[in-house]
C-alpha cells in the first residue's frame, strides 16, 4: 500500500513536530477517549496551539472549542481524530481541504474487526489520506508521544510520569499497552529519556517500520526499541536496518508471534518444516536486528546502548567482594555469549600491588574486604581494570555497600570511556532503601547479574554484526551466470519443472548436476552408458510420472551394458503395465554419484521477507539436523562460508569418523550460486528443491531437483 | 567427615534456637568483625541472654563483657567466634568444657587459603568440635539469621531491613553475599518472610545440605532456596531431596560452577566428554531439585511456592486489556514449559455473557475496555476464569490501571484457592508510583511476564516431578542377577578387564553379549565357526594387546571355513611379527552382528554423586548426539523407558527412514540391568564401557565392552 505523496521518513515530521494540532472529537469528559486525549495533550506541555474540535461545545476547560476544522484560526499540521468510525473519512476530507499533513486516527472498528464493512471503511480511509497527501497513523491506535516538544497525541496515562524527560530512546509498536507501558513507561521509570513513542494500531498507512526509519534517521535517537506483533514489509525493514547499520545504530525488537510458529508453519518442499517464526529469527539476525524475549530486555539493553560509548573489545570485567557473586558472574557470562578475559600483564601488575597476596588476581576480580579498607584501594582497582585494553565493558558487582563506596563505583563507571554499568543486588549499609535499578547520572544500575549481562551480550552481538558487516564483501553474482537464459527456460516450462528441466536451470547457474543423457531405445541407453563411463541409473522421463520409484521407473547401480539394456526394457514394461498409460519422453541415463554426505538446498517464499533459502542435511542425518538453516538470498561468499561453520553442518562437512571433509570453498561457491538462483527467480518460482546434492572430499553433484512455478 | 555426636537435622536446633548466645571476640568497634556481629545481634531482638566475651572490655555499650567463656553466668547453646585463626581451637576447647552445643566460626584463614597450615588448622578445629560433640558452622562464614526468634549471629547489614518479618522461606549458601544479599535481602524486599538463612563458609562440619535438611524438616518452612558453589555429598543431598519429595516441599537451587564445566570435564571412557556440570544438571533433575540460573529466579519462584496452594491443573489463565501483552504471554508460555489451555465450555459460556461479542473469547483472555466499564465485569471474568477446572494457575496481566480495578484483581488472586499472582508491568493511573514488585497480602506481583511465567514454570515442573515420583515403581534388581558372582569375577581379574572378561560380567547381569568361543588352533577356530553358525569375526585374545586393530589382531566378516582358517593363521603371523612378542591366550571366534543402530552405555564416577551412567548414540550418529544422557543408577523400568523417549535417542530408536524401530521394552530391560551393574559394582569398578551395543528391530547385542577396576 503506497500513498501518492512522499512517504519517506521526513514525511512523518509533521506528525511528531506539528506547528499546531487539532483534536476532532475533543470532549470535557475524561471517561471518553476524546476527553482523555485532550486532557493529556493539554497537560503535557506542547508549546504550539491546541485546537479542540466538537460542535457540541463552545469551550472546553476555558479554551475555545471549534465546531468544525474549517472554523479553526489556522491550519494544523497534525489532527487527532476520535469520532465514530463512520465519520472518520469525512473528517479526513475536511483535513485535506485544510492542508493538514498528518492525522492520528484513534477510532476502532476498521480492519481489526475482521469484518467486511470494517475493512472497506479502512480502504476508504487510506484512499482519502492518499488523495489528500496526508500521512495517517492508525486507525485503532493509541497515538504517539514526542518528549522533545511535549506533544502527547494519545490517551496514555504514562505521560503522568513526572520524572520523564526527553532522551535518545525511540519506541514503536502496534499495541498501545505494550509499547507505552511495558516499554516506554518502564524505560522512564528506569531513568531513561525517551525521544519518541508511537503506537501504529492497524498500520493502514504508517507502519512500525516507517516510524523506526524516522527514528533511525534522527541523529538524537541512540537506539530504537520495537515491540511488534508483526512486520508488514520485510524488504522495507531490511532497508531501514541497513540504514541503521550504516550509522551504527542498534534496533532491538520484541517480535511476538513465536507461538504462532506451530500453526502457521511454512513447509519447505524438501519435507523440512520450518515455523514462520524461524524465518523471522533468521531474517532479523541477518539484518543485525537484535531480537529479545521480553519487554524488559528492551529497556535493560537500552540502558547500556544509550551511553553511546564505543566498544573497543568484547571482554567484560567485573569486581566483587562476594565470592558467590563472582562465581555467579563467571557462570552467567557464557549464557549471554560473553567472556571475562584474562587481564593484560600491566593490569595484573597494578592489581597485585593493591589486592592482598593470599588472593589470586583474576577476572572477575575478587576485590577482598582488605582492598576496601585501603586508602583509594577501590578506586585504584577500578581504574586499573577499566584501562585494560582487553576490557571492553566494565560491570562491577555490588552487594551491600556504604554510600561512600557506592560513589566510588559510580564515579568510575561514569568516567569510564567504555560502556560501564553497575550490578547492584543489595542496598546501602548506611542509607537504607537507597538502592535503585535506575540510571544513575548516565550509569545503568542493574539489580541482577542476568539483566546486566544480557544487556552486555546485546552490545557485543551488535558490535560483532557491525564489524562483520564492515568486513563483508557484498554479494556478487558470478559473472558466468545468465539469469535471462534461466528465466526463459522457466517461462517456457509447464508449472512443475521435472528433474531434467530443473537441472538445466541449475546448470545455467553453474551448479554441478549429474551427467545424464536421454535415451529412446535400449541400444541408445547402452551407448549413453559407455559415454558416461561410470555406473549409471536409469530413470523414466515422463511428465505424467511424479514418483518414479513407486511405479518401477527407476533402476540404480547399473555397471555393465547387459544390466543397462535389461533395465531399459524393464522400465518400459513397467510403464506399459500402468493403468494410467503415461506418455514417455524416454529414459534418462544418469551417472551414479559415489558415496558422500547428502545435503538439501531449498527455498520458500515467506509472506514477510519474500524468498528465503534453506540448507540442511539429507539422508540419515536429516533426523538430527533440527531445523534447516535459513537465509535471505543472495549470499556473499563470506556469508556462505559462515553458514557452513554452523552446527550441525560444520561437524559433517569437516569430516566424520575418518571420512575426509569436503572442499568448503567449492561448496560455498555452490551455495552462493544457488542463492542467486533463488534471488533472481523469486518472482517466477515459488519452490526450488535440490535433494540431494551429494558432497564428498572429491566431488559435489546434484542428483535430483525439482522446481515449481509461482503460478502453480 | 563425620562427628561423633548425632549429626541429624535436630542437632542443628541449638544453632538456630539457642537458650542463650555468647560472642567471643565481641568488640565495641563497628569496623571490626566482632563489633559488627555484636551490633546486629544486640539490635535484631533476640530474647535470650547475649553475652559478649573479650578480656579487653569490662562492658560494651553498657552491657557486661566477660573476659572468658568460663566467666559466663550460664552455659549458652550457641557461641559465635570472631578471634584470630590460631586462637579458635582454644576457644572451642573452652566451649567443650562449658557444654556448648553449637558454634559459628566467622574467622577466616583455614582451608580456604589453600595452604597447608590453614588446612591443618581446619582439621584441628573439626577434631576439637567432634571431641566435644559440638556442631560447627564455618569457619570463614557469614553466620546465620533466624527470623523467628530474631537471632542474628552474623555481620550482615541485611537485618537492617525493617520490613523483614518471619516467614516460610529457608535460604542457605556457602557464600555470605550471595545468600544474604542476592537472595535473602531481595526476598525481604519482595515482601517475603524468611524463616532461616545460613552461610556455611568452608563447611568444615555443617554443610549446605545439612542446613537444607533442617529446613525441609521444619513444617513451617514452605520452600528451601539454595545458592551454592558446590555440593560436598551428593548421596546426602539425594536423601534430603527424597525427604522433601515425601512432604511435597520444593528445593530450588542456584548451583554455580557451570563455567567450570569446560575445564574440569569428566571424560567417559567411551570418548564422550561430559562436563561435571552436566552431571549436576542430571542429578538435580533426577532428585526433583529445581535448578535456576540467577539468584532472583529463586526469589521469584519462592513468591509463588510460599502460597502453598495446591496445583490442580497445569494450565495457566491470564487476562489483559492490552493485545500486545496477550501476545507476549502466549509467546512466552512455551519458553517456560507452560500452556494456556482452552477454557471449559462452562467458562466460555460465562465469559461470552460478559465480554463483547466482537471479541473472540480465548485464553489468554482479551478483556476489552468494555468489560472494565461494566458493573462487576472484571470481577465476574476473574471469577469465571479462576473456577475453570482446566486452569491451575491464575495470572492476570495488568498495564496501567485505576486503583479500584487493581483491588479487584488483587482480591480475586488473594481469594483464589489456586496459585495466583499478578503480572503488573505498569502503574496506577490515579495513584502514581503505587506500583510494586512485592507480595501484596499473599499475592505475588511480578513486574514482567518473564519473571511471573518462569516462577509458574517451576511450580508446574515441581508438580510434575511429584506426580511422576508418586506413580513411579521403585527400581528393582531383576531377580536372576547374582551380584556376588559378578563381584567375584571382577575381584579375581587384573586391573583392566578385557573384552571377554567384561562380557562375562555383563552376561551375569543378563545383558546380551555376542556368542564367542576361544580357539587355540586354526582347526578349533573352524569348529567354533560351525558351532556359531553365522559369519564370524576373529579377535586376538591377549592381556598384552589393547588395540587389536592396530596390530592386525582383528579379522571381520568371515563367512566360510577357509576364510576362518586363513584368518587364524594371519593373526598368529601378525602377533609373531610384533617386536613386543605378546603372550597369546588364543583367538576369539565371535559372531558378527547384523546391521543396526549403535548405542553406547558407559559410566563414570562423579566426585559428588558417585556412579553416574551414560547412554548415547555411537557410530555415525555420535557426532549428533550432543552430550550423552546421564542418570544416577539404579533405574526403574519407568526411568529407562522415559530415557528412551528423550531426543535424539527417541528419533533413532523409533526407526529412521523406513528402518523399523527397536523393541523399547527389551531395550529398557537392558538399560535397567546395566544400571544395576553400575550401581552394584560402584565400589569396585571405576569405568564400564559398552561400545557398541547394536540394536535393531529383531536383536540387541553387545559387541564390545571394557571395564576398569577402581584400583586401576
Interface residues (C-beta under 8 A of the other chain):
Chain A: X113 X156 X157 X158 X160 X161 X162 X173 X174 X175 X176 X177 X178 X179 X180 X181 X182 X185 X186 X227 X229 X254 X256 X257 X258 X259 X293 X294 X295 X296 X297 X320 X321 X322 X323 X324 X325 X327 X328 X330 X331 X332 X333 X334 X335 X358 X399 X400 X425 X426 X427 X429 X432 X447 X448 X449 X450 X619 X620 X621 X622 X623 X624 X648 X651 X652 X656 X657
Chain B: X113 X156 X157 X158 X160 X161 X162 X173 X174 X175 X176 X177 X178 X179 X180 X181 X182 X185 X186 X227 X229 X254 X256 X257 X258 X259 X293 X294 X295 X296 X297 X320 X321 X322 X323 X324 X325 X327 X328 X330 X331 X332 X333 X334 X335 X358 X399 X400 X425 X426 X427 X429 X432 X447 X448 X449 X450 X619 X620 X621 X622 X623 X624 X648 X651 X652 X656 X657
